[in-house]
Amino acid sequence: MKKSVVTLVSSCLLAAVAGAEVRVSVEEAKGLAWLKYQCTAGERIRAFALDVAVDRGQITGISDFLVGPNSASAHGYGIFPAAFRDHVAATVTSGTSANWSASGYNPVASAADAPADTLGGLGTSGVTLEMGALRDPALSAAAPASSGTRCALQLSQSAMVTVAANASRGGVVASPDGNVVVPVFAGAAVGPLPEIDLLRFAFNLDPTQPDVRALSVGADGTAGLPGGARAGGLLRLEFLRRKAGTQPGITHTPRFGSAPDAWTDFTGTASVSPLTPENPTWERVVVDDPAPGQGTCFGRLKVVQTP
């Protein structure tokens, strides 16, 4: 089973096609570089292999991408061949399903597969992305849309972001094979996240409108600013965090203190658990004040966009 899936994904990326215009563009929104596409004649694209680069600074994180095969309710490009091989295939045994939430499963290509035609990856000035669609051919509602968003990239500083086809991996691959498409690429100037948008990105808040929701400790919330409560004589903080495998480009540091001007970074062991239902992007983190018995205790969470 594993071999058949890998073969299918690799074929969809390596097929060579050459007529209708497919626009692949970078758009700036909330300090992020959003990678989008539009098929001008309604054609379908099977896979994208793209090089995305910045003229200064680094690409520090990637997020907001689909993972796994398409369904009627979730369709796009969630198959990443190198990451599937390296992080998902090994989890599949007889009678089990693939773990699409596996750490490290993201669209960034492996330089080992094509050293001469792969950009440096996260933490450098460029990434090569490979994203394919996999669906049941009998389920037409699961076909990728003719336009949409592939992912979002976080930058270490303001930069001009460019996008181009990655030739060795097939570039823009049409479906079915033989359809003629002409890729057109457009970059954009993008800056890092403003403070308010960084918090929205960090805590799953609505980026399109004012959103001041906060978590209630122990209530299994799925979006909101950090929550705090007394628990067994301790101050407990609960917050949401993007999983490390999504390469979010931000860090969270809980801090406690006996006064608003006396803070100490939390260095203990946090309790980390999945959301319910489990989400491929988000996890829940709970930490307790490491100095019990104080009459007064304050807590806060420092969020930093990493360079």
N, C-alpha and C positions, 0 to 999 in steps of 0.2 A: 504493500500500500504506500509506504513512504516513497519508494522509487518511482511509482507512477505519478504521484503528485509533483515531485521534483522535476521529472521529465516534462510534464505539462507546463509548468511554470517557466522552465528554461526555454522551451520552444516558443512560448508567447513573446519572450523578450528578444530572441535571436532571429525571428522571422523578419525578412527584409520586405518592405513595402515601399511603394513610391506614391494628385489632383485636387480634392476639396481642401480648403484651408482649415488647419487646426491651429488655433492661437494658444500659445502657452505664455503666461505672463506672470510677473511679480507685481503684487499690489501691497502698498503700505497701509496698515490699519492697526491702531493701538500700539505702535512701535514695533510690530512684527512684520516679517516678510511673508506674505501669504502667496503660495504657489497655486495658480489657477489655470484652467483650460477651458476652451470653447470650440466646439465643432460647428462651423458655420453652415454646413449643409445637413446637419443631423446625423452624420456618420458616427460609428462607434469606434472607440479606441480600445485596444486590448491591453496595451502596456505602455509605460513611459520609462525611458532611461535618460536622465537629465544631469547636466553639470550645472551647479549653482555656485556662484563665486561672488565675493565682496572685494571692493578695491582698497579697503582699509579695515583693520581689526580682524575679528574672527566670527565664524558662525558657531555659536556656543550651545545651541539646543534645537531640538525638533519635536513638534507636538501636533495634535489635532489631525491625526491620520487614522484611516480605517484599518482594522486588523482582521485577517482571516477571509474566508470565502464570502461571496455576496449572498444576500437573502432578499426577500421582497421588501423588507423594512430597512435594510442597510446595504447599500450597493455603492461600489467605488473600486478602489485599487488597494487591496489589503494583503497582497501576496508579495513578499520581498525575498527573492530567491536566495541570496547569500545569507540573510538573517534566518530564513527558514532552515536552511541546511545547518547553520551553526548553533541555533538556539531553540528550534522547535522540533526538527526531525528526531533529535536524540530522545525527546520525551515521549515519542509515539511507540508503543509496543502493541502486540497483538491484542485486539479487543478494546483498545483505548482510543480516545480522541486527541487531536493535537491541542496543545496548550498555547493558544494564541496570545495569552497574557504573559508569556515567558519573558523574563528580563533580557533586554538586548534586542528584542524583536522590533526593529524599526527599518525605515527604507534606506538607510545609509549603506552603500555598497562596500564590499570588502576589497581593499587594494590588492590583496593576494590573488584575486581572480583575474585582474588585468592591470598589472603594475604600471604599465606605460600609459594607461587611459583611465585612471581613477584619481580623483582629487583627494586631498589629504584627509578629509573627514572632519568630524566635530572637533572644535578646538583649533582649527586652521582656517585659512581664507577661502576654502571651497569644499563642497561635498558633492559626491556623485550619488544620485538617488535612482533606485530601481523599484518600480511599482507595477504589479500586474493584477489583472482581474481574473477571478476564478469563480465559476457559477455552474449550476445545473442548467444545461442548454434547454431543458424542457420548461424552465421557469423564466419566462420573458420579463417578469417584473423585477428580476434580480440583475438585469443587464445594466452596466454603468450608464449614467446619464450622459447626454451630449455636451454638458457643461458642468463645472463644479470646482471644488477646492480640493487640492491634494494634501497639503500640509501647511504648517506654519514654522518659520525658522526664527530663532532668537539670535540677535547680533550683540557683540560686545560694545559697539559704538555706531554712530551714524555712518552709513556707507551707501555706495551705489551697488545694487545687487543685479547681477546679470544671470541669464539662464540660456542654455544651449543644449543641443542633442548630444548624448554620449554615443558616439558612432559604434564602438565595439560591442555595445549591448543592444543595439537596434534603434535607438532614438525613440521616435513616436511610431508605434506599431498599430496598424489598423485591423479591424475585425469586420468581416472575415478576411483571411489572407488574400492579397491581390487587389483589394480596394486601394485607390490612389489618394493619398493625402499629402498636402504641402504644409509642413510645420512653419509657423511664424512665431518668433520669440521676441519678447519685450521685457526689459528690466525696469527697475524703479529705484528711486532714492528712499532709503528706509532708516529710521532712527531707533534707538533703544526705547524700552517702555517707559512712559511717564509714570510717576509714583502711583497714581490712582489706578492706572491700567495694569501695573505690575501686581497690585493686590487682587484685582479682578482675575488676572491670569493665575495667580497663586492659589486662589481659594474657590475656583469654579463659580465665580459670580457672573452675572449677565453683563457682557461688555457693551451692550447697545443702549442701556438705560440705567438710571440710578438704582443701585442694589446694595442695601446695607443689612442683608440677612446675616445672622450670627448663629453658630452652632449651639445647641443645648447639650451639655455633657451627658453622654450615655443615651442620646435619643436617636442615634444612627442617621443623622443628617447627611445629605449628599452635596450640599453647597452652603457656603457661608463663612464669615469671618471666624477666627478662633473663639472658642467658648471656654469659660472657666467656672469652677464650682469647688466647694469644700467636699472632700471625700476622705472619711476616716481621719480627720484632724489635719489633712494635708490640702494644699491648693493643687487642684488638678487642671491641666490645660489639655484641650482637645482641638486638633486642627486637621484639615485635609492637606494632602501633599501629592504632587504629581510623582508617579513612580520613576525611579532612577532609570529604568529601561527606556523611558520616553525621552531621555536626555533633555530635561526641561530648561536647563540653563539658569536655575535659581536655587538658592539654599535657604533652609529654614533653621533658625537657632532659637530654641526656647530660652528665656532668661527669667530668673527669679531674684527677688530682693526684699529686704526688710523695710525699704523706703523707696519712693519713686526716683531717687537719684543714686541708688546703690544697687547695681545690677551685677549678677554673676551668670555666665553662660552655663546652661545645663550640660553636664558631661556624662550623665548616667545612661542607663539603658531604657529606651522608649518602648512602649507597647505599640506594635504596628500590625494592623489587620486590614483585610479587604473590605470594600464597601458591600452592602447588600442591596440588590444583587451585585456580584463582582463586576468591577469596571476595569478595562484594560489600561486606563490612564491614571486613576485615582486610588489612593489608599488613605486609611485613617491612622492618625498618630495620637497617642495619649502619653503624657508625661506628668509625673508628680513632683512637687516641691521636695528637693532632697534634704531640706533642713526642717524636720517637723518640730512642733512645739513652740514656734514663734507666735507671739500674740497677734502680730500683723504680718501679712505676706502679700507681695505684689508679684504679678506675672505678666509677661509680654512675649511676643514672638517677633524676632527680627527676620525680615525677608530681604535677600540681596540677590540682584541679578549678577551672575558670575561672569567674569570676562572670558 
